């Protein structure tokens, strides 16, 4: 995984994306997320694979533009959720604090 992240970052540098406006990059994240939704709606597994991959690529570049590493962001998020309590509600995990509020 680290090698793939490095390849994406190198590609973005070659294209000048690493220095581009990160608000524009976030629009790409949202666009690719929409493609994931469309793939799920159609039940298209190959489009889902492509869409998830595209979302990860756009997030790697967004992080790069802001001096952040994907691994650090993922570790931060995992550290927040690893001990989280909650329950499934209508197919969605709801954290305990939201159930109480």
URJOGI-V181827 format. One record per residue. N is the residue number from 1. PSI is psi in whole degrees, -180 to 180 (999 if undefined). OMEGA is omega as a letter, one per 30 degrees, with the letter a starting at -180 (999 if undefined). Layout:
N/PSI/OMEGA
N/PSI/OMEGA
This chain:
1/-43/l
2/-39/a
3/-41/l
4/-41/l
5/-45/l
6/-40/l
7/-40/l
8/-45/l
9/-40/l
10/-44/l
11/-43/a
12/-35/l
13/-44/l
14/-32/a
15/-5/a
16/10/a
17/-26/a
18/-22/a
19/6/a
20/171/a
21/118/a
22/-21/l
23/-34/l
24/-38/l
25/-38/l
26/-35/l
27/-36/l
28/-39/l
29/-48/a
30/-42/l
31/-48/a
32/-33/l
33/-38/l
34/-36/l
35/-35/l
36/-45/l
37/-43/l
38/-41/l
39/-41/l
40/-42/a
41/-35/a
42/-11/a
43/32/a
44/99/a
45/-42/l
46/-40/l
47/-33/l
48/-44/l
49/-47/l
50/-44/a
51/-45/l
52/-43/l
53/-43/l
54/-39/l
55/-44/l
56/-44/l
57/-47/a
58/-33/l
59/-37/l
60/-46/a
61/-40/l
62/-44/l
63/-47/a
64/-43/a
65/-22/a
66/17/l
67/27/a
68/147/l
69/139/l
70/-44/a
71/-40/l
72/-41/l
73/-43/l
74/-42/l
75/-41/l
76/-47/a
77/-42/l
78/-42/l
79/-32/l
80/-34/a
81/-18/a
82/-32/l
83/11/a
84/136/l
85/154/l
86/-162/l
87/163/l
88/131/l
89/115/a
90/41/l
91/8/a
92/133/l
93/125/l
94/123/a
95/153/a
96/-43/a
97/-32/l
98/-29/l
99/-30/a
100/-24/a
101/999/999
